[in-house]
């Protein structure tokens, strides 16, 4: 261990992060080992680069143009055509579902993984069970079991698996048709570029954003598992959308027919000023433009039918070819910075609990990988039928348990 410790000290000195071992001697053997392993896994060049670029914006003139889409309820005769193509692929066992469930239910006043949250239905079913119900119902239609892959975080992995064990995996079988894998993490840094130490004496890390899904699926061997099972397509969505229609033969049929590797669902913006990312083409490639990038002129622009030119909201409901996921997982995405409140241990071993943001968190966005594909299909669906996210407490009045519950009761019960 002494040799390893000296090696670690040299690495930390090189990057000006020697403070990470300040409280090493106070840790028990298990935590000493974990801290050393954490340090060995840190990509210091990447972390330093991310810090150096905080506040900097790349100067580039992107050409933003509208992107084509199909409206699910205006396909008419083509509806059945696409549906039949998708049904065939589903019945052949070519589809799996991935649920991104690395978050906690803190904003909802819930202790535990967000997926374990009860939105207030009479059944008291959790978000996890509501999504599972959908997968099982669709599986019965096509006489298959839709494999389910669940991405957890280091923070909630143990609790999530215990929850599923307690509920007997809702009828699924672990490591046969339900799989758990961990989301990636990156160290949090203070405004001086120093990596933070948490109250457990270990490095303070944060999940690397939903854009980390590709690399996590690849690194944990999940894409390999999928291929061995004959899976060719995977639908990826967040755990907080209780209406996510993960098994959609029309979307799948469109992707197969049009020979694209990515197909996404959209809902039309509620109004031109709604703060959502929207689909577009950036320099000719499929992309999502954040609401902060959209000018007032772009937000208000309409086509000959009076439809918003930039009105297709990205709702984190996307279908990918497994091969595309592997390619995206092998290519690092750009990271975005968020300024957050984070408690930490200072140099004197004192726990500091800030009242305002004090640390940088780095995360990747799933849609930043869209520019890697030549084209994609976008299918507009009805917001009230497929998008009921649970992000805020009821007091907010929007995207909250109450609104999700009302929509679920209307369209699922």
N, C-alpha and C positions, 0 to 999 in steps of 0.2 A: 504493500500500500504506500510505503514511503516514496518509492520510485514514481508511482503513479501520481502521488501528491505533488512531487517536485515538477513533474511534467505539466500538471494542471496549473501550478503556480507560474510557470514560464509562459503558458498560453495566456493566462489572465494578465500578466505583466505586459505582454505584447499589445494587448487591446485595452489597457487601462481599466481593467475590471477586477483588480486585486481584492476589492472590498467583499467580493462574493464568498471569501473564506474567512471573513472577520469573526464569525461566530461558529466556525467549524468545530472547534474543540468542545463546545457546549452541546453538540448533537450526540445522540446515541449512535451506535454502530450502524444500525439500519439506515438512519437518516444521513449519516456521513456518506455511506455508499451511494444513496440516491442522489445526493447533491453532486458528488463526483460524476456520476453518470449523466446528470442533467447538463453539467458544464461541458462534458465531452460531446454532447449532442448539439450544442449551440453552434449555429453557423455564424461565427463572429463577423466575418466579412460582410455577410448579408445584413446582419443586425446593425452594424456600424453604418453601412450604406443607407439603410432606411432612416436612421437618425439624421445623417448628414443632409438627407433630402427633405426633411420635415419643413413644410412651409414653402418649398420650391415647386413651381409648376412648369411642366415642360412647355416650351414655346413651340407650338406646331399648329399650322392652319389645317384643321380637318374639314373636309367637305361633308356636311350632314345633309342627307336626303331622305325622303319617306321610303318606307319598305312596304312591299305588297303583303296582303294577308287574305285569308279565306274566312268567311263568316259561316260558322257551323250550321246556322239555321237558314242560310240562303244558298245551300249547296244543291237543293232540289234533287234532281235525278242522280247527281253525283254522290249524294249522301250514302245511298245503299251500296254504290260501287266501292267507295272507300271503306265503308263499314265491313263489307264482305272480305276485302283484302286483310283488314286488321283482325277480324275474327279468326281467319284461317291461321295467321301467325300466332295468335294467342293460344288457340287450341293445340298448336304444335309445341307449346311450352317455350316460346321464344322471348317472353316478356318477364321482367322482374321489377319490383318496386324498391326504391331507396327512400328512406325517411331521414331527414336531417334533424336530429333530436339532441343536439349538444348543449342546449340552453337550460337554464333554471327558470322556475316560475316566479321569481322575485317580484317583478313588476305587477304580478297578479295577486301578490300577498300570499303566495303558495310556497311552502317549504318542500323542496324536492324538484326533480326533473320536470320540465314543462309538460312533457308527454303524459305525466301521471295526473295532470290537472283535470278535475271534474268541472265541466262548464255549467252544471246545474240542471241537467236533464233528470226526469223522474227515475230513469234507470241508473243514474249516478255513474255512467260510464266515463272513463278517462278519454283524453284525446287519442291515446294509443289504441284503446279498444274500439273507438269509433272508426279509426282508419282501418283497423283489422277487420271490422265488420264488412267494410266495403270490399276489401280484398277477398274475403271468404265468399261473399255474395256473388262477386264476379267470377270467382273460381268455379263455383257451382254451375254457372251459366255455360261455361266452356269445358267443364269436366276436367279441370286442372287445378293444381295448387300454385298460386302465384308466389314465387319465392320473395321473401321480404328481408331486406338488408337495412339495418338501423345504425346510423352513425351517432355515437355518443361522444362525450368529452371526458377528459381525465376527471373532471369535477363530478360528473354525474353517472359515469359508467357503472360503478358498483351498485348504486341505488336503482338504476334502470334495470339491470339484469335481475336484481332481487325482486323488483316489482313484477317482472315477467315470470319469474319462478313461482312467486306467490299465486299468480293467476294462471299457472300452468300453460304459459305462452299462448293463451287464448286459442288453444287448439293446434298451434304450430309445433314443429319439432326442432329443437335447437340443433344447429349444425347440419340439419337436413334441408329444411326450407325456411328457417329463420336464422339470421346471422347478425352478430354485433361487431362493430369495428370502431376504432377511436379516431376522432378528429385530430388534426395536427395543431400544434401550439407554437407560439413565439413569445420570447421574453418581453415583459413590459419595461419601459425605460423612463427615467425621470427627465426633466428638462435639461439636465447637464449631460445626458447620454449615458448615465449609469444604469445598469440593469438592477431592478428592484429585488429585494429579498422579502418573502412573505413571512407572516407570523409563525409559520412552522419551521423557519430557518432555511427553507428551500427557495429556489428561484421562483419569482412571481411570474407566472405565464398566463397567457390568454389565448383562447381559440383563434385560429387563423382565418376566420370568416367562412362563409359558405362557398367561397371560391376554392377552399382547401379540399373540397369533396373529391375532386379528380385525383389529386395526389394521394389522398387517404385511401381511396378505393384501390388504387394501384399498389401502394406500398404495403397495405395489409393483406394483399393477395385476394381481395374480393373479386376483382375482374377475372382473375384466373379461375376462381371458383365458379363464376358465372359461365365462363366458356366451357368448363368441364360439364356443366349442367345443360349445355345446348342453348343458353340464353344469348340472344343477339341484341335485344333492346332493353333499356332500363329507364324507368320513369322516376325522376328525382323531384321531390317536393319537401316542404317544411312540415314539421309536426304540428304547427299551430293552425293549419288550415283544415278544419274538420270536414269541409266539403270537397277536399282535393279528390278529383276523379282520376285515380292513378291507372285505372284500366279503361282505356278509351279506344275502342277499335277504329273509330273514325280518324282520330289523330294518327294512330299507328298506320292505318291504310294510306293516308296522305303521305306520310314519311316514306313508306315503301314505294308507293307509286311514283313519287317525284324524285326518288333516289337521292334523298338528302340524309345526312347523318344526325341532324338535330331538328326537332319539331317542338315548337313552344306554344303554350296557350296564352291568350291575352284577354283582357276585358277592356272595353272602351272607357276612357277617362270620364269620371263623373262630371267634370267641368274643365275648361282649359287651364285653370290654375291649380288643379289637384297636384299635390306634391308626390308624384310617382315617377319612376323611370319608365321611359317608353321605347319601344322598338324603333329602330331606324337603320339606315345604312351609313356607315362612317367610311369615307373614302372608298365607297362601293361595296364594302364588306358588311355583313349583318352585325348589328351591335345594339346596345341599349344606351340611351342618353339620359343622364340624371336630370331631374327637374331643375337643379341649380344651373345646368348648362343651357337650358332652353330659353331663348329670348322671348319677349312678349309677342313679337311678331310671329315667331314659330308656333308658340302656344295657341294663338288665335287662328292660324292659317287653316283654311278648309279647302276641300276639293269641289268638283262641279256638283256633287250631291249634298254638299253642306256638311260632310263628315270631316272631322279634324284630321289634318295631314299627319300629325304626330299625336295620335290618340290611342295607340295600342299599348296598354299598360303591361309591364312585365310582372307576373304574379308568382314567380318561382314555381312554375309547373311545367317541367321540361322533359322531353323524351330524347334519349341519346342512343346512338349505336354504341355498343360496348367498345368497339375498336376506337371510336372517337374519344371516349372517356380515357382510354389508355394513352392516346396521343396527347390529350390535354394534360393528363397527369404527369407526363414526362417533360412538359414544357412549363417552367415557372411563370406564374402570372404576376403582374405588377401588384404591389401592395399599396393600400390606402391607409392613411393614418387617422386615428380617432383620439381625441383628448379626453381622458376619463379620470374619475376619482379612483384611487387605489390605495388601500392601506398597506403599510410596509414597516419593516424593522430598520431603524436608522443605525448609524455607525456605533452608537452607544448601546445598542440592543433594545432600544425603546420602541414600542409600537406607536406608529403615527397613523392617525385616522383623519385624513383631510376632509374639509367641508366643501372644497371646490376642486375642480379637475387639477391633477398634478402629474399625470403620467401619460405616455404615449402607448397606444395599442395599435398593432399593425394587422390588417386583415385584407384578404383577397376577395374579389367579387366573382361569383359564378359566371356572370354574363361577360366578363372580360375575355373569356375564352371563345366567345362567339366569333370573334374576328379571325379565328384560326380556320374556320370553315368557309368554303366558297359560297354556299347558300344554305338557307334553312327554310322551313315551312312555319308559318304562323297561323294559328287557328283561333279566331275570336269566339269566345264562349260567353254565356250570360253570367255576369257577376253574381247575381243572387242564387244561381244554381251551383257554382263551383268555387266561389271565393268567400270564405267566412273566417278570416284570420282572428286569432285571439292574441292580441298584442298588448292591450291596455286594460286597466281595471275598469269596472263599470262606470265609474265617475266620469271617464273620458267621453262616454257616449258613442264611441266609434271604434270599430275593430276590437270589440270587447266581448266578454262572455255572454252578455245579454243579446247583442246583435247576432253573434254566432249561434246561440241557442235558438233564437227565433227563426233564423234561416234553416237550421238543421231540422227543426220541427216541421217547417213548411215543405221542404223538399226531400226529406229522407224518411219521414215517419207517416 
